[in-house]
Amino acid sequence: MDMWRAWYAGDTGHLAQVYGGTAAYTRNGVARSFFDVDRRRATGGDELRMFWGQDPSPGQQAAKLHVPIGGDIAEMSANLLWAEVPQVTVDLDSTDRATAASTQAQIGRYLDDRGHAKMREAAELAAGLSNVYLRVVWDKTLRPRPWSDVIQANAVVPEWRWGMLAAATVWRELEPLDDGGGVWRLLEYHTPGLIEYGVYRGDVGTLGMPMEFSDHHETEFLVKRTDSHGRQATGVDRLLITHMPNVLPNRVWDGLPDTAPLGRSDYAGIEPMMDALDESWTSWMRDLRLGKAKVVVPQSMLDTDGPGSGASFDFDRELIVALTGLLGAETMRDSITEVQFKIRVEEHERTTKALRRQILASAGYSAQSYGEEGSVAVTATEVAARKEESLTTRGLKILYQRPALLEHLTTLMWVDVRHCGAKGVDPAVELTASWPQAVQPDPEATARTLSLLDAAGAISTFMKVKMREPAWDDGEVLAEVRRIRDDKAQETPAGDPFNTGGEGPVEEQPDDEVEPGFDEGQSEDPDEEEPVGGGSRPELAA
């Protein structure tokens, strides 16, 4: 996770540490053994060369550049998932209609702008660091209802049971109180219905001795909130923490104990390619530096600044040198040499583009989502086709984020009812969540399709409304159908069954081609016999 954090943050010093730079973790024996195993090995048994693990040459200024493609990938993932809030609905089979309406309204308050922003933040951290945790917190002096808190993966020690989160220890460092190097930490051990707190003073590598809550100003509030053993009853028979993985399985940690439920980062396996992208950009900028024109002049042409002060050459001054002979002139003319190296722009550009495309493809995204290839497509169908890989990855991540979201919302409702006095909220209801379409259909194309189906008589008004608004439920569609029918009824004047526009009945005009005295109902053949019984023909009677 620390390697992925370095790529996510784009911290060049952190990258140099995790890949063996001057301030590497190799100074610590435990960390050295871990990173020796985790680093990729080449086929010959030697460690794979990493650009960020190479120290600069002695006497040379460090000039490595970093392309923040890791942060861009995590941000793009979060935007694909949480650009809009998903629709969370209450199953009417699990409660009555009135309670369902009030419960759904309260869920909408949890997913307001603040809640929406928190979920997007969690999705971005999960994409970069493989997983994230959501915690329910409440403080009625700050907000009237509980809200969501995001905890990064490296701040939680999870305990699993059958692949599910059974307990978790959340820890964070507190403000140091002295200059002696002591590190203060607050630990929260979460179990269903209970939180146990502890404050410890140690150092960088050890937890240290337990202290009193009153010994640190950041934990004084726990004195009134906990019992004599530092425990607080939550009143909710469930964990207040929800685990949300990015995607599973994690190929890097296969076989390591207690890591199977942890997610897989979008960076897993593409770190060498991101490292090569940085090396390509650095080489490109090196060509620019070396491509600056230089003039080599002999020592005799330099202007001395005095003994021990060096010498210089003024390129802005017109070169006026007194020559004593022809031989000296020829020698002086050839002594000034211009040096300028080629800047390989096209080669570097092709290399960096190829690396970016491969990095995005390996991470599960299309180049179109990153703005790499072509302009934006005209129709929604073309956009979906170009972004197919990104949309597939989006659908995969929704499979893991939907259960976590619903579990977290249920915990919010239980805390809201128990501690914040929420009315009309039933935490035991069944919830469903649907994400909006990532690519909205083209309204003009939809209208043409509906027009063709309507002209062919192959679609009902209900289905026309359903195709226009796929996110609506049956009740909303039926209400729109009734409004459409009411509008059509108002357009037709009363007493005008033939829709003549209110001009009265159309007077039947005689056929000019019929001869006078000819009965239209009479057969032209006078010898044709009438039907038996003297009645009219069946088709005329009908």
Secondary structure, DSSP 4 states (H G I P E B T S, - for coil): -HHHHHHHHT-HHHHHHHTT-TT-GGGSHHHHHHHHHHS-B-TTSSBPP-GGGSPPPTT---------HHHHHHHHHHHHHHSS--EEEE-GGGS-HHHHHHHHHHHHHHTSHHHHHHHHHHHHHHHHHSEEEEEEE--TTT-SS-EEEEEEGGGEEEEEETTEEEEEEEEEEPPP-SSS--EEEEEEEEETTEEEEEEEEE-SS---EEE-GGGSTTSTTHHHHS-TTSEEE-SSSS-SEEEEESSS--STTTT-TT-TTS---TTTTTHHHHHHHHHHHHHHHHHHHHTS-EEE--GGGSEE-STTS-EE--TTS-------SHHHHHHHHTS-EEE-----HHHHHHHHHHHHHHHHHHHT--TTTTT-SSSPPSSHHHHHHHTHHHHHHHHHHHHHHHHHHHHHHHHHHHHHHHHS--SS--TTS-EEEEPPPSSPPPHHHHHHHHHHHHHTT---HHHHHHHH-TT--HHHHHHHHHHHHHHHHHHSPTT-TT---SS-PPPPPPPTTSPTT--TTS-S-TTPPPPTTS---HHHH-
